[in-house]
Amino acid sequence: MKYIKVILLFLLMILAALSAYYALTPLVYSAQKTRQLKEDTRTFYETTETVQQEAIMKHVPMPYENLYLDIRDYNKWLYATRQESLNSREAYQAYRFDLTEYGLVNQVFGVIRIPKMELEMPLYLGASDENMANGAAVLAQTSIPIGGENTNSIIAGHRSWNGYKYFLDIELLELNDLVYITNPWETLTYRVTDIHIINPNDIDAILIQPGKDMITLLTCHPYGSGGLYRYLVFCERV
């Protein structure tokens, strides 16, 4: 009987330890992810500021000029071809640019900041699983956010994942709220103009709108549904 009690006590201790582990894991991940996103954001700001200052001192017209020109041409090509390749999940994920080949230190293209959501995190190009885990991501085959007529950058974010919020609070956004996109050259300001809930396969809803300079925030809806619908927040350049 004594040995049975010892075994039962040992098993209870193991169960308690496992329960504590699984209860704390999301909190630990959330803290780690928060630190990582803050560090990536800080690194982007510091690096961009340094490069811009060096460009001024060296009388260089524009840092990363080749990248800017290639993105501008890419955005024009998307509009001219009516985004005909925006037709599958794989198309959203595909990398179009390797930013390190243009001189950036990593694949962080910029930072998205949404005051109403108390959100600031890195912005990546291509909605791969890795990019979505590390911040927000511009869907491939949609415009890259450098501004300009006939552009619409679809920026996707998880509706909370593994303990971090991402776009969890997107329903806080209302008409006229502001969203800021900082790219390697400048900070662009966008204002919320419309909000829609769509089916996941409604590609027409996220296409470029002629004559407009836009970004569109995209996430799953409702929260916890596994992606039954998509929540869209349309924003136009101020």
N, C-alpha and C positions, 0 to 999 in steps of 0.2 A: 504493500500500500504506500509505503514511504517513497519508493522509487516512482510509483505512478504519479504521486503529487509533484515530485521534482520535475518529471517529464512534462506534466501539464503546465506547471509554472514556467518552464523553459519555453514551451510553445506559445503561451500567452505573451511572454516577453518578445518573442519573435514577431507575433502578430501586431503588438503595439508598436514595435520598431518599424515594421512595414507600413502600418497606417500613418505613422508620423512622416515617414519618407515620402509617401505618395501625396500626403497633404501639403508638405513643404515644397515638393518639386516645382509646381507651377509658380510659387512665390520666388524661388531661387532663379528659375528661368527668367521670370519677369524682370528681376533685378539685374541679371546678367545682360539681358537684351536691352534694357534701358541704358545701361552703361555703354554697351557697344554702339547703339544708335547715337547717343550723345557724343561719343568719341569720334565716330565717322562724320558726324555733322560738324564738329569742331575742326577736324582735320581739313574738311572741304573748305570751310570759311577761311582758315588760316592760309592754306595753300593758295587759294584763289586770290586772296589779298596780296600775298607775296608776289605772285606772278604778275598781277596787274601793276604793282609798284615797280617791278623790274622792267615791265614793258614801257612805262612812262619814262623811267630813267634812260632807257636805251632808245627812246623815240620810236618804239615799235607801234604801228597803228592799232594792232589788236592781238592780244595773246591767243594762242590756239587758233590762228586765223584759218588754217586749212580745215580744221574741224568745223568751224562756223560755216564756211563756204560749202562744205560737203553736206552739212545738215540742211542748209537753206535749199540746196539743189534737191536733196531727198524729199523735203516737204513739198516742193513744187512738183516733183515727180509723182508723189502720192495723189495730189489733187488732179493732175493731168490724167492719171490712169484710173481715177475714181476708186482708188483703194481696192482694186480687183483681187488682190491677194489676201484681203482680210476675210478669210473664209473658214478658219479652223482654229482650234485651241493651239495647235503647233505654230500657227502663223503669229499668234500673240506673243509667243515665247522667244521667237528667233532673235538672235543678236544681229543687229545691223552694223554696229560700230564696236571696234575694240578701242576703248578710249585711251588705253596705255600707249597705243601706237601713235597717238597724237600728242603725247607728252603728259597726260594726266597721270597721277600717281596710282590710281586704281580705277574701278569701274563706276564710281559714284559720279553721276552727271550733275547733280545739284541737290538742292534742299527744298522741300515743301513745308510751308508754315501756315497753319490755320489757327488764328487766335481764338476763334469761337470754340474750337475743340481742344484748345491748349495742347496743340500737336505741332511738333517739329521733328522731321526725320529725313534721312537721305532719300534721294530719288535716283532710280536706276533705269536703264534702257532695256526693255524686254522683260515680259512678265514670266520669267522662269521661276521655278520653285525657290531657288537660291535667292534671287533678287527680292521676291515677295517676302521671304523670311527676314531679309535685312533692311526692309524699308518699304517705300512705295515704288511702283514700277510703271513706266510708260509702256502701254501695249505696243509691240512691234506692229508695223503696218498702219500706225496712226502717227500724227505729226509729233515731232520732237519740240518741246517747248522753248523756242527762242523768239516767239512772237511773229507777227506777220499775217497778212490777209490770207484767207483760205487755209486756215490751220485749225485743227482740233486735236489736242493731245489727250488721250484717254489714260488717266492715271488710276491704276488699280491698287487697292490695299485690302488686306484681310479684315474681316469683321471680328477682330480679336482672334488671337491664335497663340496657343501655348503660354498663356499668362500675360501676353502683351496686348495692348488695346488696338494698335494700328488705327483703322477707320471705324472702330466700334461706335463712337459718338457722332457719326455722320448725320444722324437725324436731328442733331442740335442746329445744324445749318439752316438758315432762313434766307429769303430773298434779300439781296444787298450786302450780305456778309462777305468779307474779303478773304481771298486765298492768295498767298505769295509764293512765287516760284523763283528761286535764285539759281541761275545757271552759271557757267564759268565767266560770263561777261557782264551780267546785270541782274537786277531783281525785277520781275514782272508782277504786276498787280492785277488780279482778276476779281470780278464781282459776281456773286451768285445771281443768276437770272431765271432759273427754272429748276424744278425737281421732278423726276419721273421714276416710276417703277415699271420695269420691263421684263419680258421673258428672256432667258439666257441666250436664246438664238436670234434675238432681234438685232441683227447687225446694223440695219438701216438707222437705228436710233443713235448710233455712235459715229456716224460718218461725218466728214467735214461739211460744214454748212457754208455755202458760197458767200464770200465777202466778209466773213467773220474771223476774228482772232480769239480762239477759245481754248479752254481746257475743260475736261469733263471728269469728275471723280466717279469711280465705279467700285462697288463692293456688293457682297451677297446680301440678300434680304428675304425674309426677316432674319434677325439675329438668331442663330441656333437652328436654322432650317436646313442647313447643309447645301445652301445655294439654290433654293427653290426659285427665287427671282433675283433681279439685279436692281440695285438702288443707284440712280444716276443724279449727280448734281452738276448742272450746266453752269459754266462761268464764262463771262466775256471780259476781255481786256479793258481795264479802265483807261 
